[in-house]
Amino acid sequence: MERGKRILGLIGLAAKARKICFGADSVEEQIKKRKVFLIIVATNSSDRTKEKFIKLSEEYQIPIIIQSEIELLSKAIGKSNKAIIGIEEKNIAIQIEKINNGGGLIG
């Protein structure tokens, strides 16, 4: 659970820096503009949503993490009912990926 908390903390940091997009339409639009460095999908989002964003991540070669629940992701960004988040800050995206893959924080 510690890893999940650290990831949610970084998502919150990205949100404060206004370096995220959220909601399926907005994230998809930003992916197509090549502004998203990491896609985060809630574990309890629909299968159709997961499939759609997995395809987009492959097509645009953007890493994707299926992690946490809608409620926790939403709380991390101060919104409600957000199942999809796009991280638009490269360094934060890299940090989240490292933690997700079992690595630690730098510094």
C-alpha positions, 0 to 999 in steps of 0.5 A: 500500500505504501507504493500506492500512497507515494504514487497518489502523492505524486499525482496530487503534486502534478495536480497542484502544478496543473500538469494533469488532465482527467476524464476520458475525453480530455485525456484522449485529446491531450494524448493525441496532442502528445502532451501526456507522458503517463496514463493512469487508469483506475482499476475499477474503471470499465473494461471498455475504458481500460481497453481503449486507453491500453490501445491509445498507450500502444499507439502513441507509445505512452506508458500506462498504469492501471492502479488504485480505485476511482475514489482514491485517484479522484481524491488525489486530484481534488475531483470526484469520479475521475477514472482516467488521469493523464500526467503532463509533467515528464519528471513526475511521470518518470517518478510515478513509473519508477515507484510503480515498477518497484523503484524508490524515489530519487533524492 
